[in-house]
């Protein structure tokens, strides 16, 4: 498309292999982000995460972590991460700077107890619906700006006009959006939905339990010195960090 030179310059000037000071400050004030994952076959999913400012924690310049709250009954992203650790995060500030930040890296699911043992200053959220079931920890490989020119400037609705407030952690069908797009009425025309290869509910539950147990018992490689999971393929991004960096 004739943009090779421009792309090369962008990667040379704008893509970092860690979060610099301004990036860390930007992350710390965000209340939402978009998360891209894929399973072992490359089938993609994109989802939305939200919380109070700082819910996406900056643990250090190369590590982020966020809690998975109660109320997510599908956990598609966690399942994808167990099969394929590569993730992409997009944060967009619609309110203040009208700018975005991309972070690409490798993720793993971590039990709440393990996360708090490794990071003693991690506060417990007082809102029951925002207490972590598990955490997702991300080793940063690439961080770069998202172009500001088409980001709309939005404004928050005053808190007193929000009615019921945010239903953190709810399982209430209506408050989670209900059948907003009318899909239920058309589902019979689609035919039975059988998610391969785990078609029965018992197998789904067993797989979810296995995933959570693995997160609870798996030690953090950087703390134990055991190195990366041998079952997970390595990816170096666009940079190779030197041993002394």
NORPECOR-V420246 format. One record per backbone hydrogen bond with DSSP energy under -0.5 kcal/mol. CO is the residue of the C=O (numbers start at 0). NH is the residue of the N-H. Records with the same first field share a line. If there is no record, write none. Layout:
BEGIN
CO: NH ; NH
END
This chain:
BEGIN
2: 6
3: 7
4: 8
5: 9
6: 10
7: 11
8: 12
9: 13 ; 14
10: 14
13: 15
15: 142
17: 19
19: 23
20: 24
21: 25
22: 26
23: 27
24: 28
25: 28
26: 29
29: 53
30: 50
32: 48
33: 89
34: 46
35: 87
36: 44
38: 41
42: 38
44: 36
46: 34
48: 32
51: 54
54: 56 ; 66
56: 58 ; 64
59: 62
60: 18
61: 139
62: 58 ; 59
63: 137
64: 56
65: 135
66: 68
67: 132 ; 133
68: 71
70: 72
74: 78
75: 79
76: 80
77: 81
78: 82
79: 82 ; 83
84: 106
86: 104
87: 35
88: 102
89: 33
90: 100
91: 93
92: 97 ; 98
93: 153
98: 92
99: 145
100: 90
101: 143
102: 88
103: 140 ; 141
104: 86
105: 138
107: 136
109: 134
110: 114
111: 115
112: 116
113: 117
114: 118
118: 121
120: 122
125: 127
126: 129
127: 130
130: 69
132: 111
133: 67
134: 109 ; 136
135: 65
136: 107
137: 63 ; 139
138: 105
141: 103
142: 15
143: 101
145: 99
147: 150
149: 151
151: 153
157: 160
158: 161
161: 164
165: 167
166: 169
171: 175
172: 177
173: 176
176: 179
177: 179
178: 181
181: 185
182: 185 ; 186
183: 187
185: 188 ; 189
186: 189 ; 190
191: 193
192: 194
193: 195
194: 197
196: 198
199: 203
200: 204
201: 205
202: 206
203: 207
204: 208
205: 209
206: 210
207: 211
208: 212
209: 213
210: 214
211: 215
212: 216
213: 217
214: 110
219: 222 ; 223
220: 224 ; 225 ; 226
228: 231
230: 232
235: 238
241: 244
END
